[in-house]
Amino acid sequence: MDTQSYLPVPPGVGMEENFLSLDDILLSHERLPVRTECVFPRLGFLEKSSDSQDIPEGSKMELPLWLCKGLYERKRRVLSVELPKVYREGWRTVFTADPNVVDLHKMGPYYYGLGSQMLHFDSPENPDIAQALLQTFIGRFRRTMDSSQNAYNEDTSALVERLDSLERTLFRSGQSGLNGFQSWEKGQASQLTASSLVLNYRKRKITDVQH
């Protein structure tokens, strides 16, 4: 019986977001390098290296994803968003050669999610970024699922520490399916167990009788 007090809400798919998902909330706070395309009046306090009251045009800084998406407009250029290093051509070449050698969690725990969100911002590299995300996922998927199926009742911390958030979810799903299958093979899948509430109630009844 599932006794979880919180049922995880899955993140959105692709460029969509699920605002009830903890993963998507954390993703929205990932910081992106930006360049201001106009003066930001009376916001100089946000730039600690400046004594000015305003943020001048051409300033470079980092802002969270949610704020970048809110300020970004195609017609009225308020700011331009620069690509994080992991999505630039140099790293895309590495992923194309062998995506399995890269520690995605170290590069950013939301590699696929953040990369998909980068497609909101106009860039001539967007088609290449989308292709790199897809090919990286395909190239790593089989190894991720094979590992989840071959680690029954083992410590998997070393296996998952190099995985991105999406891959970790897939890994857990694979392990859950394997555990369910193993239980079915042992004839345990249909066994009913008493809930913790019932067990605690029985303990209290026994205590009351003894006293």
Sequence and secondary structure as in RCSB ss.txt:
>XXXX:A:sequence
MDTQSYLPVPPGVGMEENFLSLDDILLSHERLPVRTECVFPRLGFLEKSSDSQDIPEGSKMELPLWLCKGLYERK
RRVLSVELPKVYREGWRTVFTADPNVVDLHKMGPYYYGLGSQMLHFDSPENPDIAQALLQTFIGRFRRTMDSSQN
AYNEDTSALVERLDSLERTLFRSGQSGLNGFQSWEKGQASQLTASSLVLNYRKRKITDVQH
>XXXX:A:secstr
    SS      STT   TT HHHHHHTT EEEEEESS BTT GGG TT   SSB TT EEEEEHHHHHHH  SS
S SEEE   GGGSHHHHHHHHH GGGS HHHH TTHHHHHHHHTTS  TTHHHHHHHHHHHHHHHHHHHHHHHHT
 TTS  HHHHTTS HHHHHHHHHHHHHHHHHHHHHTT TT     HHHHHHHHHHHHHHH 
